Amino acid sequence: MSSRNTRPRTPSAALSPRGPRVVRILAVAAAAAVYLAGSGAPAAADDTAPVVSRGVTIPAFYHPPADLPAVNGTLIRTEPLPLGLSIPGLDGRPMPGTATRLMYRSTDSNGRAVGVTGAYIEPWAAWRGTGPRPLVAVASGTMGQGDQCAPSFALQHPLTLTGDTLSVGYEALAIYRLLATGAAVVVTDYVGLGATDRLHTYVNRLDEGRALLDAARAARTVPGASVTDRSRVGLYGYSQGGGASAAAAELQPAYAPDVPLAGTYVGAPPADLTAVIGGIDGSALAGALGWSLNGFAQSDPAVRDVIEANVNDAGRAALKDTSTMCVGDAILRYAFTKSSRWITGGRSLTAVIAAAPEAQAVLDRQRIGTLKPAGPVRVATGVQDDIVPHRQARQLAVDWCRKGGDVTYQAIALPDLGDKILTNHLVPLITDQGDAVAWLTDRLAGRTAYSNCWTMPLQP
């Protein structure tokens, strides 16, 4: 078997002389319905040996072929996807729906063709709104950088737990609530998450936005799918997913005008990565800095050069280690780590970027809010969010309003639930989810959205 740690195009491996450290999971509580991942994979496709990431064998389905289709959104392959959490319906069909694993073509931030994996779910519930059954393209929140963390994998294995990795499919609640409305759902794994030929390019707006739009295109040709090119399309995402859905709403007019975008939910978006780095540094999610550096080192030589010039031995080891981690692993291993431990001279990552104009330029090009979004958008952000800072998320709404966007802005006012421990970031995800699904369902039903841009000076 081959290890993802030794595959090509892994910049962190080139930076590190040492292998990843083993994460030992001491205890975890899980529901009885949760499936423990790590079972055998089917025979390898394209004569490629199976890839193993932290003890989890990645199914051969996730290895992209050498030759990709010419058109974005074209299906490359599909197979049935058993849902890890489902119950039989009265008519014998599984609830909430029938799932299909898929791989489709997209284009990465360097203009190269890329195979992206994901999942389509045909709902058991009937659509009772106007028009044909709509489609929601879901951009998952942060799952990690290891292939075993892929959102489509999490739909089959809601909990992946080995001695080396811990991944929880926490997006299932939002996905199942959307399916209950009668809308079909397609989930993207993003570029390189699941697909074994490259690293996941974490929070790269072009990779994420394009992958989400191409997932919507691919869904229309999934065998047995009831959605068509006339189906209204909604985008849904929170945190990393909020950045992806926001980027997709900006990219849609030029990149995917054939996707009839009816509405976009943008929750806690990392719109300004320079500000977000400061929020993540030293937090419970500090490991995400490794995913960002690994991803941009892969896609942008300028960032790779800055990393190689400034990262110390501890940083090199951490970058290699995080490249195969899921969120659970990263929290257990790197929670509250300061980036200064990884940088020569004890400087922070923020200071290194500020001193490197070429790296700062890469982050500036990632800024979301420079283009007018297509269709109505709902931006929600917790006023106490200190991981994906509230101020930069609010600024996205301001920027879009100034460009004439149809923006509904929602400041989620909650008490301060703890400094840098993720609660201020995660609790708004749950408290706002019902309103977010309802707002998006209204857009899919053709109901008019009313911008509240005029209230921005009054909202926190």
N, C-alpha and C positions, 0 to 999 in steps of 0.2 A: 504494500500500500504506500501511496505517496502522501506526504504531509504538506498541508497548505503553507507551513512555515518555510518550505524549500521551493515553492513554485516561483516562476519568473514574475517580474513586475511587482515585487514587494520591497519598496524602498526601505522599510524598517529593518528587513533582514540584511540589506546591504550595509546598514548603519551599525548593526549590532554584532559583536563577536560571540555573543552567548545566546543560548536558547531560552525560551520562556520559562518562567518559574511556575511551579504547580500550585494551583489554588485549591485549598482543602475546604470543602463545605462542611461545617460542623453540624448544622441542623437546618431543616426547613419544614414548614407546615404546608401541606398541599391538600386540595380537595380530592375526594375519592375518584372523581371522574378524570383526573389528570393522568395523562400517559407519560411514562418516563421514557425519554428518547434514548437513542443509542442502538437501535436494532439494525440488523444487516441491511445493506443496500442492494438494489438489483445489479445485474452485470453492468460493467462499465461501458459507456457509450464511446464511440469513436476510438476504440482500442486504447482508452486511457485508464490507468489504474485508479481505483477509488481514492478519493481525497479524504483524509481524516483530520478533523479540526478539534483539538482538545478532547480526544477520545470519542468523538461523534463522527460516524461515517456519513459523508454527504452523498445522497443518492446520485447515481450517474446522470439522472435527468438534469442536474444543475451544471453540467459541464457543457459550455457552448461549443457548437461545431466551428470548424475553421472557416467555413464559407457561410456568410450571413446574407439574408435577403437584401434587396436593393432599396426597399421602401420602409420607412419608419412605421412602426405599429403592426408589421406583418408577423403573424404567428410563425414560430419556428417549430414548436412541438407542444403537445398537450398530453395530459394523462389524468385519470380520476384522482381526486385528492380526498382521502378520508378525513373528515373533520373530527378533531379530538373531543369536541364538546357538541353533541347533537342528540336529539331524541326522535323516535319514530312518530310521524304524524298519523292522523286518522286514516289518511288515504294510502298509507304505506311509504310515503316519501319522507326522507329525513328532514327534520327541522333543525336549523332555520332554512336550509336549502341544500342544493347539490353543488359540490365544489369541484373545480377543475384546476389542476396545476398547469401553469403555462410558462412558456419562454417566448419572448418577442424581440424584434429588432428596435433599437433606439440609436441615437447619435450622442456621443459624449462631448464634453466641453472642448475637446481638441478637434472636433469634427469627424471623429472616427466611428465607424459602425460598431455597435456593442450589443451582445445578447443579454437581456434582462429577464429575470424570472419574476413570478408573482402568482396570483390566484384569482379566479373568477368564481363567484357564488351566485347561482340562479336561485332566487328566493322561493320558499314554499308559500309565503303570503302573497295575496293578490294585490296588484296596484289599483287603487280606487280613485286616483286622480285623473286629470284630463291627459289625453295623448297616450302614446305607447309607454310601456314600462321604462322608467328612467334608469340611469346608471350613476352610481357614486364611485368615483376613483379615490381610494383611501391612501393617504401617505402616512405611514406609521411614525410614531414617535421613536426616539432613540432606542435601538435594540442592541447595538454594538458594532463590531467589525468582523467578527468571525463568521464563516459561512453558516455555522449552526444556529446563528441568531436571526436568520432571515424570517421576515414576517409570514411568508407562505409556509415555512417549516413550522412556525409556531402555531398556525391554524391546525396542523395535524398533531403537533406535540405541544400542548399548552404549557407544559413545564418540561424543559430539558435540564436534566440534573445528572451530572456525573461527578467523579471526584475532582474534575478539572474545570467544569463550566456550569453556569446557572443562568438560564434564560426563561423568562416568563412572558407569555403571550397576552399582555395586558390590554392590547387594542381590541380583543375579542368583544368586550362589552359594547364599544361604539359600533363595531361592525355588525353585531347582532341587532342592535337597536335600529340601525339603518335598514337592515334586511326586513325587520318587522314592519316597516312602512310599506313594503312591497317594491322597494327599489332594489335593483341588482347592485352588486358590489364587486369591484375589481380592486385588488391590492397589489401595489408594486413593491418589489424587494429592493428597489433602487439599483444603481449601477454597482456591481461587484459585491453585493450582499447576497449570499447564496451562490451566485455564479462563481465558479471556481477558477476562472482564468485571470483574475485581477483582484486587487483590494477594493473594498467599498470606499468611495470618495465621499466621505462624511461631510454634510452641509455644503456641498458644492451645488450652487443654485441651478446652474445649467444642467448638470447631470440629473438632479432630482426633478426639476420642473419638466424636462423633456421625458424622463422615464414615466412620470405620472400621466402626462398627456398621451404618450404612446400606449400606456396600459389601457386607457379609454378606447383608443383605436383598436387595439388587439381584442378587447372584450366583444366587439361587434361581430367577430368571425369565429368565436369559440363554438365548437359543435354543441348544439342544443340551446344556445343562448337565445333569449327572447328579445334582447335589446338590438336596436338597428341604428342606422345612421341618422334616423329621425328622433331617436330618444334624447330627451334633455339630459345633460350631464352636469353633475355637481362634483366639486372637489372638497375633500375633508382632510384636515390635518391639524395636529397639535404638537408644539415643540419643534423637533426636527421636521415633523410632518407639516406644521404650520408654515415653516420656511419653504418647504417644497410646494405646498398648495399656493402660497403667495407667489412664488417664482413662476409656477405654471400659469396663474392668472395673468401675469405680466407677459409671458411668452406666447400665450395662445394666439393672439391676432396674427403674429408673423410666423410662428412655428406650426400651429395646428388649427387653422381657421375652419377646418372640417369638423372639429369637435364643438358641438353646439352647447356652449357653456352657459348654464342657467344661474349658477351661484357658487360661491367659494367661501368655505369656512376656514379662517386663519386664526388658530389658537396659539398664543404665546410664541410668536415667530422670532427666530434668531435672524433679524433683518440686517443688523450691523454686527459683523463678526468681531470687529475690534472691541466693541463694548461687551459682547458675549464672552470673549476670552477672559475679561476681567471678572465676570460673574462666576465662571466655572472654576477659575484658578483657586485652589485651596478649598473647594467645596466637596460635597459628597460625590459629585460627578466629575472629579478632577481627571479621571481616566479618559474622559472625552477629549481632552487636549491631545492625547496620543493619537486618537482616531483622526482628528483634524489634521495634525501634522503628517501622519502617514498618508492620508488621502491627497493632500495638496502637494506633498513631495512626489507622489506618483504622477499627478497631472500637470504640475508646474515646476520646471527646472529651477526657476528663481528661488522658490521656496526650498527645494531640495538643497540647493547650494548654501542657503542661510542656515538650514538645520545642520548640515555637515560641518559648518564652520563654528557652530556655537554649542552643540549638544555635547555633554560630557559622557563618560562611560555609563553612569547610572541612567542617563537619559536614553542612550542607545539601547540599553537592555529593556527599559520601560516601553519604548516604541515598538520593539519586537514583541514584547509580551502582550501589549494591548492590541496588536494587530489581529489576534485570534480570540479576543475576549468578547463576551456579552456584557450587558449592563450589570448583572449580578456579580460577575467576576470582578469587574472594574471597581465596583463599590467596595467589595470585600478586600481587594488588594491595594487600591490607590485612593480611597476616600480621604479627603482633606490634605492630600499631597499638594505642596506648592511647586509651581513650575521651576522655581529657583533651584530646587534640588537636581534638576535635569540639565541646567545651563551652566556653562563655564563661568566662573567668577561670581556665582550666586545671584545673577540677574534674573528678573522675571521675564517670561515670554513676551509680555507687553513691551518691556523695555527693549528686548532684542528686535521686535518688529518695528518699533518706532525708530530704531537706529539703522534699519535696512529698508530704504525706499522701495527697492524692488519687491520685497515681501509685503510691505504696506500696500503697494499698488495692486497686488493680487487680492488682498482682502477688500480693497476699495471696489474692485470689479465685482465682488460678490454681494455688494450692497443691494438690498431689495428696497424698492420705493422710487427708483429712477424712471420707471415706466408706468403709464396708466394701466390699471388692471382691466381685464375684459369682464363685463357684466357686474352684477352686484356682488360685493364682498362683505363679510362680517369679520371684523377684527376684535378678538377678545384677549385681554391680558390682565393678570392679577396685579393689583397695585402694589403688593408686597413681594412680587417675584424678584428674587435676588440671584437666580441661576441664569435665566434668560431675562435680563433686566427689563422691568416694566417700561422704563423711559424710552428705550430704543424701540420697543414694540409699539408704544403709543405714537412715536415719531413716524412709523410706517403709515399709520392711519392719517396723520397730518399730511405727510408727503402725498399720499394718494388723493386726499381731499383737494389739495392745492392743484393737482393735475386734472381735476374734474371727475374723479372716480365716484362711483355709486357705493358709498361706504357706510356701513352700520358699525359704529364703534361701541364696544362694551367694556368698561372698566369694572373688573370684578373686585369689589371691596370686601376683604376679609381681614381679620386680625393677623398680626405678625405671628407666624406659627413656628419660628425657629430660624436662626441664622445659618445659611449655607447647608442645610440638611435635606433639601429637596421638597420639604412640605409646602413651602410658599409657591413652589412651581407646580407640584402635582395636585394639590387640593382643588385649584380652579379647574383643572381638567375634568374632575368629577362633578363639581357644583354647577358648571356651565354646560355640561354635555347635553342635558335634556333640551335646553333652549337652543343649543347649536343644531341639534338634529331637527327640531321643530322648524327653525328658520330655514334650514336647507331644504326640508321637505316642502315648505311653502314655495320655494323657488322652483323646485322640480314640478310642482303642480301648476306652475304658470302664474302664481300670485305675485303682484308687484311689490318690490322692496322699496322702502323709503329711507333715503340717506339721512343721517343725523350729523353730517359734517358741521352744520351750523352750531351744534352744541359743543364742539371740541374745546373752545375756550372755557367752557364751564365744567368739563369733565377732567378728573384727575389723570 
